[in-house]
């Protein structure tokens, strides 16, 4: 049911995406960056609370299971693209951004296939760490040069280092997810009649 609180929180996370983008593009710094960071922080919090509430209050639904990963991927993809567009991610730092974006697309495709054959792959602890580091890195990059110095390290530098770390974990967890998914693909191909394998 659409009125369930977890679904409302997830939908609000989707609505937050264009708000973050517009704040970065059309509102001058430092107000634009800090306001974008505030909305992004709200989106990250709803990512935790919608799942927690759904489980605690037994409000899990098919709509929520569909919307939640879609909202997460849209948020990450939109922020990566806008950060590249406003030159907060430049040069070689585009590489980890591209790795993260490609992994999101790969995982989406695998999940769609696995859902069709009613198979789910549990999220690993390392994948949760990857998500945490990735979200923190994007938060630092949203603030950019408007943030405080941490010793001699700027907010932007912390974000860039975090993005590289997240990209490394993305490769590790993405490969693990891909191999697990391909095992199920091979099982499906082996079990299917030969006539169904022809395209």
C-alpha angles and dihedrals in degrees: 000000000000094000093064110119097236090055091049091051091049092049090049088055089056090049089050092062099073089040091058091046094049093047091054095045103039109025118076122240140295091021095047095051095045092045090049089050091051093052090045090052089053090051091051092050092051088052088063100037099047091059094041093050093044091056097038095047095034091240098136114142141173089248091054093048089052098042100044100065091037091054091048094051094044090051094050095043095047094049094046091051095047092046089055089046094055093043098248088121108046142150116001091354087077086072097068089042090054091046092053093046093048091049091054090054092046094050091048091055093047093047091051091054095043091049089057091056091040096244125138127192114209119236111253126224089246091055089053090052089050091053092048094050091044093052092047092048092051090049092054091047091050089057090044118165090349092078129089125269118256099209103303094336120097127218090249092054092051089051092050093048089048091050091054091048091049091049091053091051088044090059092048097046093038092054091048091050091046094051092047090049093047090054088059090045091054091047090052092048091048093049096046120089113256091245089063093052095062117099 
